[in-house]
Amino acid sequence: MSSTPLDAAYQECRRIAAEHGRTYFLATRLLAAPRRPAVHALYAFARTVDDIVDHAQRVSSDHGPAGAVDLLEKQLRTALEQGPGAVADAPVLLALTDTITRYDIAPHHFWTFLDAMRMDIPGSGHYRDRYADMTELRAYMGGSAAAIGLQLLPVLGTVVPRADAEPAAAALGEAFQLTNFLRDVGEDLDRGRVYLPADDLIAFGVDHDLLLHCRRTGRTDPRVRRALAHLIAVNRGIYRRADPGIDLLEPRVRPAIRTASTLYAAILTEIERRDYAVFDQRAVVGTPKRLRVAATQLLAR
């Protein structure tokens, strides 16, 4: 049986998820098969935007990354108004439009997400490269990772009114993203950004120059180590706040989300195990552990 353009679009999203989102892709394998394509579509869209923002040299738009994000939003809005045919030549948008319609996902979660991504684009009116405190950082995360959690919620399904599950879903997205920020301090510095709250860093004697010094030398200063330990504790608190929300999801999807949460939180343990060496290497959870956690959740179903 030949595949349709929509089938091919979802296959492309699956390829992107498998290539770039190993933890999410593994967790998605625990979902019922009909839900997986939608999760892949949401991931692929977020990844597409992320690549525009982080790899400006690859953007073909005459107006740079900001113009490319604007065009993407315009195309998505048009597709939601006129139907998927409006983006038939854009596989990720085609699959995303179908997912949004199929699961009745509120479009404003996507506009909020795109506005947050504009905060990462130099020259954009939204641009931010530093965050004074956790309140400012959470405002950014509320538009990025938390918004993705809210996009996913209708796909996963809940055993309570959706609004009751939204705070925990947003918190889990925030927990995931803060973990990324702690893991990727060095890479973010290379892009001219710091996604750690300045007031928390200053409390431990850490400023931007010290972070740059650590990146240049590949060695974590004791003051930075103490700041990272504090922020890891904060991050774990967010995971604890999000954890009860997993029981608000439909039973069949809980193992997948628990797997994703467990594996992402394990990155924090890996950072600690490596004595906070985040400037010269990237903390990752090894394949054996990822498979072990997934198998444990599968057996618990």
C-alpha positions in Angstrom: 0.0 0.0 0.0 1.5 3.4 -1.0 1.8 6.0 1.7 0.0 9.3 1.5 1.8 12.7 1.8 0.6 12.9 5.4 2.0 9.4 6.2 5.3 10.5 4.7 5.2 13.7 6.8 4.8 11.8 10.0 7.6 9.5 9.0 9.9 12.5 8.5 8.9 13.7 12.0 9.7 10.3 13.4 13.1 10.4 11.7 13.9 13.7 13.3 12.8 12.5 16.7 14.9 9.4 16.5 18.0 11.3 15.4 17.9 14.2 17.8 15.7 13.3 20.8 17.0 10.0 22.0 15.4 10.2 25.5 12.1 11.4 24.2 12.1 8.9 21.4 12.7 6.0 23.7 10.0 7.2 26.1 7.6 7.6 23.1 8.1 3.9 22.4 6.1 3.2 25.6 3.1 5.0 24.2 0.3 3.3 22.4 1.2 3.3 18.7 -1.6 5.7 17.6 -0.2 8.5 19.9 3.4 8.3 18.8 3.1 10.1 15.5 1.6 13.2 17.2 4.4 13.3 19.7 7.0 13.0 16.9 5.3 15.9 15.1 5.4 18.1 18.1 9.0 17.3 18.8 10.0 17.8 15.1 8.4 21.2 15.1 10.2 22.3 18.2 13.4 20.9 16.8 12.9 22.8 13.5 12.5 26.1 15.4 15.5 25.3 17.6 17.7 24.7 14.6 16.7 28.0 13.1 17.6 29.8 16.3 20.8 28.0 17.0 22.2 27.5 13.5 21.7 30.9 11.9 24.2 30.1 9.1 22.0 27.4 7.8 18.9 29.7 7.5 18.1 30.6 3.9 15.7 33.4 4.7 16.8 36.9 3.5 15.7 38.2 6.9 17.7 35.7 8.9 16.5 33.6 11.8 13.9 36.1 12.9 12.4 36.2 9.4 12.5 32.4 9.2 10.5 32.1 12.5 8.0 34.7 11.3 7.5 32.8 8.1 7.0 29.5 10.0 4.4 31.1 12.2 2.6 32.6 9.1 2.6 29.2 7.4 1.2 27.5 10.5 -1.5 30.1 11.0 -2.5 29.8 7.3 -2.6 26.0 7.5 -4.8 26.1 10.6 -7.1 28.5 8.9 -7.2 26.9 5.4 -6.3 23.3 6.0 -3.2 21.1 5.7 -3.1 21.5 2.0 -1.6 25.0 2.5 1.6 23.4 3.8 1.6 20.2 1.6 5.3 20.9 0.7 6.4 21.3 4.3 6.3 17.8 6.0 6.8 18.9 9.6 4.1 21.6 9.3 1.8 19.2 7.5 2.1 16.6 10.3 1.9 19.3 13.0 -1.3 20.8 11.5 -2.9 17.4 11.5 -1.9 16.8 15.1 -3.2 20.1 16.3 -6.5 19.5 14.6 -6.8 15.9 15.6 -6.1 16.5 19.3 -7.7 19.9 19.6 -4.5 21.5 20.8 -4.9 25.2 21.6 -2.9 27.1 18.9 -1.9 29.8 21.4 0.6 27.4 22.9 2.5 27.5 19.6 2.4 31.3 19.4 3.7 31.5 23.0 6.5 29.0 22.1 7.5 31.0 19.0 7.7 34.2 21.0 10.0 32.6 23.5 12.2 31.3 20.7 12.5 34.9 19.4 14.1 35.8 22.7 17.1 33.7 21.5 17.5 35.6 18.3 20.0 38.6 18.3 18.4 41.6 16.8 14.9 40.5 17.6 12.8 42.8 19.7 12.4 40.0 22.1 16.1 39.1 22.4 17.5 38.2 25.8 21.0 36.7 26.5 20.9 36.9 30.3 18.3 36.4 33.0 18.5 38.4 36.3 16.7 35.9 38.4 14.6 32.7 38.4 11.4 34.7 37.8 12.8 36.1 34.5 14.1 32.6 33.5 10.8 31.0 34.3 9.0 33.6 32.1 11.2 32.3 29.3 10.7 28.7 30.1 6.9 29.3 30.4 6.9 30.1 26.7 9.3 27.4 25.6 9.4 24.1 27.4 6.3 24.6 29.6 4.3 25.5 26.4 5.5 22.2 24.9 4.3 20.4 27.9 0.9 22.0 27.4 1.0 21.1 23.7 1.6 17.4 24.6 -1.1 17.2 27.2 -4.1 16.7 24.8 -2.2 14.0 23.0 -1.4 12.1 26.2 -4.9 12.4 27.6 -6.0 13.0 31.3 -8.2 11.4 33.8 -9.2 14.8 35.2 -10.3 18.0 33.4 -7.4 19.1 31.2 -7.0 22.4 33.1 -6.4 20.5 36.3 -3.4 18.7 34.8 -1.9 21.7 33.1 0.2 23.1 36.0 2.1 19.8 36.5 2.6 19.4 32.7 4.0 22.9 32.5 6.3 22.2 35.5 7.6 19.0 34.0 8.5 20.9 30.8 10.3 23.5 32.9 12.2 20.8 34.8 13.4 19.2 31.5 14.5 22.6 30.2 16.4 23.6 33.3 18.2 20.3 33.2 19.2 21.1 29.6 20.5 24.5 30.8 22.6 22.9 33.5 24.0 20.3 31.1 24.7 22.8 28.3 26.3 25.7 30.1 29.4 25.6 27.9 27.6 25.3 24.6 25.2 28.1 25.5 28.2 30.3 26.4 29.6 29.7 22.9 26.3 31.1 21.6 26.6 34.2 23.8 23.9 33.1 26.2 23.6 32.2 29.9 20.4 30.5 30.9 21.1 30.4 34.6 19.7 33.1 37.0 22.3 35.8 37.6 21.3 36.4 41.2 21.8 32.7 42.1 25.2 32.8 40.5 26.3 36.0 42.2 25.3 34.5 45.6 28.1 32.0 45.0 30.6 34.5 43.6 30.1 33.6 40.0 29.9 36.2 37.2 30.0 36.0 33.4 33.8 36.4 33.2 34.3 33.4 35.5 31.9 31.3 33.4 33.9 32.2 30.3 37.1 31.4 32.0 35.8 27.9 32.9 34.7 27.4 29.3 38.2 28.4 28.0 40.0 26.2 30.4 37.5 23.4 30.5 37.7 23.3 34.3 34.9 24.0 36.8 35.8 26.6 39.4 34.8 25.6 43.0 32.4 28.6 43.1 30.7 27.5 39.9 30.5 24.0 41.3 28.7 25.2 44.4 26.3 27.3 42.2 25.5 24.3 40.0 24.9 22.1 43.1 22.4 24.7 44.3 20.6 24.9 41.0 20.5 21.1 40.6 18.7 21.1 44.0 16.3 23.7 42.7 15.8 21.6 39.5 15.0 18.5 41.5 12.4 20.5 43.4 10.6 21.2 40.1 10.6 17.5 39.2 9.0 16.8 42.6 6.4 19.4 41.9 5.7 17.9 38.5 5.7 14.2 39.6 2.1 14.0 41.0 0.8 15.2 37.7 1.8 12.0 36.0 -1.0 10.2 37.9 -3.4 12.7 36.3 -2.6 11.3 32.9 -4.3 8.4 31.2 -2.9 5.2 32.7 -1.4 3.9 29.4 0.8 6.9 28.9 2.2 7.2 32.5 5.1 4.7 31.9 6.3 6.8 29.0 6.3 10.1 30.9 7.8 8.5 34.0 10.6 7.1 31.8 11.2 10.5 30.3 11.2 12.2 33.7 13.5 9.6 35.3 16.0 9.7 32.5 16.1 13.5 32.3 16.5 13.8 36.1 19.3 11.2 35.8 21.3 13.8 33.8 21.6 15.8 37.0 23.0 12.8 38.8 25.5 12.4 35.9 26.6 16.0 36.2 27.2 15.4 39.9 29.1 12.2 39.2 31.4 14.0 36.8 32.1 16.6 39.5 30.2 19.3 37.6 32.5 19.1 34.6 30.0 20.8 32.3 32.5 23.0 30.4 34.4 20.4 28.5 31.9 17.5 28.2 28.2 16.9 27.9 26.6 14.8 30.6 24.6 12.0 29.0 22.8 8.9 30.4 24.2 5.8 28.9 22.2 3.5 26.7 22.2 0.6 29.1 20.6 2.7 31.8 18.1 4.2 29.4 17.0 0.8 28.3 16.9 -0.5 31.9 14.6 2.4 33.0 12.3 1.9 29.9 12.1 -1.9 30.5 11.2 -1.3 34.2 8.4 1.0 33.2 7.2 -1.4 30.5 7.1 -4.3 33.0 5.2 -2.1 35.5 2.3 -1.4 33.0 
